[in-house]
Amino acid sequence: MNKPFKFEIDGIEIEAQRGQSIMQAADEAGVYIPRLCDTEGLEPQGSCRVCVVKQNGRAVSACTQPAIEGAKVENETEEILGYRRDLVRMLYHEGNHLCPICEASGRCELQAMGYRLGITQATKYPYLQPARPVDASHPDIVLDTNRCILCGRCIRASRDIDKKHVFEYVGRGINKRVGVNGNKLAETDVKLNDRAIDLATCPVGCIIQKGRGFFAPIGERQFDKKPITLGVGPGKNRGKS
Amino acid sequence: MKKRIATVSLAGCFGCHMSLLDIDERLLELLQQVEFDRSPLNDLKRFTRRCDIGLVEGGCCNEENVHTLQEFRRNCDVLIAVGQCAVMGGLPVMRNAIMHSDDPLRECLETAYLDSDKVYNPSNQIPNDAALPLLLDKVYTLADVVKVDYQIPGCPPSGDTLWNTLEALLAGKPVELAYEQLRYD
């Protein structure tokens, strides 16, 4: 029953254990499937859909879909890349992702995904330009949810690793956003060294550590030279340079 | 026949134009293939005839920007948004999201001309001369106002990025940018 089995990603044979997701098996085999909401050490939740692949012809999120023996998975086909470009574009349009003024620029996974997918074309969506208040009440941390992509990584890190439940989703549909457990961040028990505040947790510039802005010079930032991929991406000592 | 190029900076900082000059000696090569029409580089203020390519830097923050942009769309076959301000509003678009404000434009002007302790403004007035173009309620991207054919992101796009894009466009080929040449900042 627990025997390893094989399936294919873009024609490459991948070995998987029972119960592994497509992404876990792909990561172990060194095949990169792009992702934003999934990161090492956190429960996958399949919300950003950037890891969309086709398993036996059906579009699924690779981080939550269990691998199936003998399945044919499409990862880097033009169709899938098109879906991913549209998803990343929509994230850019939902929030205020002004790279020139953002502290996370150069180490931002959303930006790196835009680079990896080669997003340059003129857009067909309107910019929503949210104007939610910035929460700078905490002495060490700033929360600018206008840059949030609702990946939920801070929520899962705070709940499962820090055991503090500082962050949670608030609202539904287009009004969904990340809220904190209190009127403002200073009223919560969040600390700078929490996993939820770690630079590797927030993929964008929504959770900012005060006093550390622009710590890496242009040209030496994480994604300046190398595209986001396995080992350059989430959870791999990101931003610790 | 040489292709005609027009350029303009709307709500921008001219950084993208400086970047165009950054193609250095390739400017001579470019001038073999193109002729500049309306552009701050040659100080032509009006279109002399229809152009093949229009490069627009900066978004729209006042009514004059909108008129200029519409004129570019009318006179250019291919309109290119150059730089983050033209693509998504850039730095000026920050005024759209001034927090807690029902009237972000007013708050922006009051802070800039009246309230800030860094301001020296003895008349204590917000500039309102009739010769000044009226500010829009918010800053708009080019695509909000007219149809944009291509965009070159970057703040500013590097000289190499601009050169490769223009070269590909003039040759009628799809543009291929190296990883380091695609930047949003």
Interface residues (C-beta under 8 A of the other chain):
Chain A: Y92 N96 H97 L98 C99 P100 I101 C102 S105 G106 Q111 G114 Y115 G118 T120 Q121 A122 T123 P126 Y127 Q129 P130 A131 R132 P133 V134 N146 I218 D224 K225 K226 P227
Chain B: A81 Q84 M88 G89 G90 L91 V93 M94 N96 A97 I98 M99 H100 S101 P104 K138 T141 A143 D144 V148 D149 Y150 Q151 I152 P153 C155 V175 L177 Y179 E180 L182 R183 Y184 D185
